[in-house]
Amino acid sequence: MLTIRRKNQAVLVEALQKGMAPRLVKYILCRFPDVFGKDARRAEALIDRVIEAAKGYGITQEADVAVFADLSVMYGEEFHRDDWALEVLADEELSPRAKMDELRDRVFESGALM
């Protein structure tokens, strides 16, 4: 059986997240061309901030961070501090995926499209 030490886990997570960032930048540029145009630097800066903010809520999986990025563009980078979002993100009983699903559901219920 393979055992990964805590310090090695941190290095592995960091490496995975670094690999995730370029894919998320490409995604966000394609998803929101009216916002970013071809300004990859602006998108990179946003994704760096999004990854850090999402990590604070235990959200580290690429698909979940992509939803967090969508919401950051749609509602502003501080959306996660708004009551409607914070109520979900601070719920320790929800998994990271369940948090993103709930936020997505709330957006759809509001009539907005993702």
C-alpha positions in Angstrom: 0.0 0.0 0.0 1.2 3.5 -0.9 1.5 6.0 1.9 1.7 9.7 1.1 3.1 11.9 3.9 1.3 15.2 4.7 4.1 17.4 3.4 4.1 15.3 0.2 0.3 15.7 0.0 0.7 19.4 0.1 3.2 19.4 -2.7 1.0 17.1 -4.8 -2.1 19.3 -4.3 0.0 22.4 -5.2 1.2 20.7 -8.4 -2.3 19.7 -9.3 -3.6 23.2 -8.7 -0.8 24.7 -10.8 -1.8 22.4 -13.7 -5.4 23.3 -13.2 -4.8 27.1 -13.5 -4.0 27.2 -17.3 -7.0 25.0 -18.1 -9.3 27.3 -16.0 -7.8 30.4 -17.8 -8.6 28.8 -21.2 -12.1 27.9 -19.9 -12.9 31.4 -18.6 -11.6 33.1 -21.8 -13.9 30.9 -23.9 -16.8 31.2 -21.4 -16.7 35.0 -21.1 -15.3 36.5 -24.3 -17.2 39.7 -23.7 -15.6 40.2 -20.4 -12.0 39.2 -21.1 -11.7 39.3 -24.9 -8.2 37.8 -25.4 -6.7 39.3 -22.3 -5.2 36.2 -20.9 -3.2 38.1 -18.2 -6.4 39.5 -16.7 -8.0 36.0 -16.8 -4.9 34.5 -15.2 -5.0 37.0 -12.4 -8.6 36.3 -11.8 -8.1 32.5 -11.7 -5.2 32.9 -9.2 -7.5 34.8 -6.9 -10.4 32.5 -7.5 -8.3 29.4 -6.6 -7.2 31.0 -3.4 -10.7 32.1 -2.4 -12.2 28.7 -3.3 -9.5 26.9 -1.3 -10.7 28.9 1.8 -14.0 27.0 1.6 -12.4 23.6 0.9 -13.1 23.8 -2.8 -10.2 22.4 -4.7 -11.5 20.1 -7.4 -11.1 21.6 -10.9 -14.8 21.3 -11.8 -15.9 23.0 -8.6 -13.3 25.8 -8.9 -14.6 26.3 -12.5 -18.1 26.9 -11.0 -16.6 29.2 -8.4 -14.9 31.1 -11.3 -18.2 31.4 -13.2 -19.9 32.9 -10.2 -17.0 35.2 -9.6 -17.4 36.6 -13.1 -21.2 36.7 -13.0 -21.6 38.2 -9.5 -18.2 39.8 -8.8 -15.1 38.4 -7.1 -16.6 39.0 -3.7 -19.8 37.0 -4.4 -18.7 34.4 -1.8 -19.1 37.0 0.9 -22.7 37.8 0.0 -25.2 36.3 2.3 -26.8 34.0 -0.3 -23.5 32.4 -1.1 -21.8 32.5 2.3 -24.8 30.6 3.8 -23.9 27.7 1.5 -20.1 28.0 1.5 -19.9 28.1 5.3 -22.0 25.0 5.8 -19.6 22.4 7.1 -22.1 19.6 6.6 -21.9 20.0 2.8 -19.2 18.6 0.7 -17.4 21.0 -1.7 -19.3 19.5 -4.7 -22.6 19.8 -2.8 -21.8 23.5 -2.1 -21.2 24.2 -5.8 -24.4 22.3 -6.8 -26.4 24.3 -4.3 -25.0 27.6 -5.5 -25.7 26.6 -9.1 -29.2 25.6 -8.2 -29.8 29.0 -6.5 -28.5 30.8 -9.6 -30.9 28.8 -11.8 -33.8 29.4 -9.4 -33.1 33.2 -9.6 -33.7 32.9 -13.4 -30.0 33.5 -14.4 -28.3 31.1 -16.7 -24.8 29.6 -16.1 
